[in-house]
Amino acid sequence: MSASRPGSSKARTNEQLGVGGNNRNRTARTKITVVVRKRPLTETEVARNDVDVVEAAGDENTIYVHELKTRVDCTKYIDKHSYMFDRVYGERVNNRELYEDIIRPLTENIFTPGFKCSCFAYGQTGSGKTYTMMGSENTAHSKFSESASSPELGIFELAVNNIFELLAQSKHEDK
């Protein structure tokens, strides 16, 4: 088990947490990586002239949230909150780029003895979880894919394709 605070890039191993003390090799590799992908405004949000209050600074691995506040004297100001993560992707990254950077290294190691991994999406309704994991045939986001005429594959399908490619390699035939 690994633990980290939400928004923290500092994961702690089981050994540091005092859990399962006699399995040092395995706990030294244990880590949870928190990756954030910002979605673009939807067509509905753009039509309503909604303001995009989230800024993804991928080079800093930081998400900035710009919150409109009102002082006691009724003047308005913007409060800027920052949250650091292990990796941050902006709204223009497509599923394949995300897969190649984050998930492919995991799938390349699934045949390593003792290696286990999982990937899941977490977020509020409408935040892009299904689009990222399952892909999309005809959504507002598909304009950012390599070809607007073809659907963008999701991470699940990209991973399954990669796993079958690995299985076809001679060194994995007995798996």
N, C-alpha and C positions, 0 to 999 in steps of 0.2 A: 504494500500500500504506500502510496506517496500522497503528500498533502501540500497544498500551496494556497495562499490567500487568493481570492478572486482578484484578477488584475495584477497579480504578482508574477514575476518571472523567476522567482526563487523557489524551486521545488526542493523538498526535503526527502531524503531516502528513509527507508524503514529503520536503518541503523540510527540515524539522527533522531528519529521519533521514539527510539527504544522499542521497536517492534521486531520480532523474529531475529534476534541478535546473532545467531550462529550461521547465517547464510550470506556471508559478506559479498561474494562475487555477484550474486543475483541482485542484492539491494543496491550495490554501487551503480548498476545500470538503470535502476528504476527511476522514471521521471514522467511527470505529466507535462505535456506541452500545451499551452493555451494559445490558440490561433484565432484571430478575429478577422472577419471579412465584412467590410462595410458595403451595404447594398445602395444602389442609386435610388433617387426618388422615383416613385412610380408615376405613370402617366397621369393618374388621378391627382396625386400630390402636386405635380407640376401644374396641372390645370387649375388647381385651387390656389396657386401661387404660394404654396407652403415653403417655408425657409428650411434649408438643410442645416441642421444644428450640429451635425456630427462631421468631424474632419478626421480622416485617416492619414497619419504620418508614418507610412511604412518604413521609411529610412530610419526613423526613430523608434519604431515598434510601439507607437503611442496613438491612442485615440483621444481626440479633444472633443469635449461637448461644450457648446456655447449656450449658456442658459440665460434667457432674458429675465431680469429681475427689476424690481421697483424699490427705490429708496424711500425712506420715511417722508421726504419732501416731494414724492411722486415723480421724481426724475427716473428715467429708465437707464439701465446699463446692462452690459453683457458680462456674466461671470464665466470664466473659462476654466473647465475642469479637465485634468489630464489623467489618463489611465494607461499604464504600461502593461504590455503582454509579451509573450515570447516571440510572436510574429504578428504583424498587422498587414492586411491587404486592402487596397482601395477598391473603389467601385468598378474600375476598369479591368481588373484581373478576371480572366475567364477560368472555368472549371479545370481545364487541362493544365494551365499554369499552376494553379493551386495544387492539383494532384501531383505534378512533377516535383514541386518544391517540398511538399509536406508528406504526402501519402506514399508515393513510389518508394522512398527509402524504407518505409515500413514493410511494404509488400515484397521488396527485394530480400528481406531478411526472414520471412515467415518460415522458411525451411531450416533455419538455424535452430539447433536443439535448445530448448528452454526459452526461446523467444516467443513472446506473446504480445499482441497489440490490439488496440481497438480504436475506432474513430466514431465519434458521434457529434451531432449538431445540437446546440442548445441556444434558445433565444425566444423572444416573444413572437406571437402570431404575426405573420407578414414580414419577418426579418430575413427570409431567404434560405431557410433550412432545407426545404424540399427542393428548391432550385439547385442548391449546391450539391446535395446528396444524390438526387434522382435525375437531375438535368431538366431540360424543358424543351418542348417543341415550338411553342409560340407564345412567349411572354414578353413583357416589356424589356426584360433583361437580355433577351437573346440578341439584341442589336450589338452587344459587346462580344459576341462569339466570333470565331474566325470567319464564318460565313453566315450571313443573315438568312440564307435560304435553307440551311441545314440545321437540325436541332443540335443543341450543345449537350454532350454526354455528361452525366453526373459522376461524382466521385465513386459511387458504388460500381457502376458499369465499367469505369476506367480501371478500377482495382481488380474486378473479376477478369477482365480481358488480360491484364498484366499477369495475374496468377495463372491463368491457362497458358500463357506464353511461357512462363517459368516451368510449368509442369511438362511442357513439350520438349524442354531442353533435356539432353541425355543425362545429365548429372542428377536430375530429379525424377527420372522414370520410375524408380522404385518407391516413390512417396505416395 
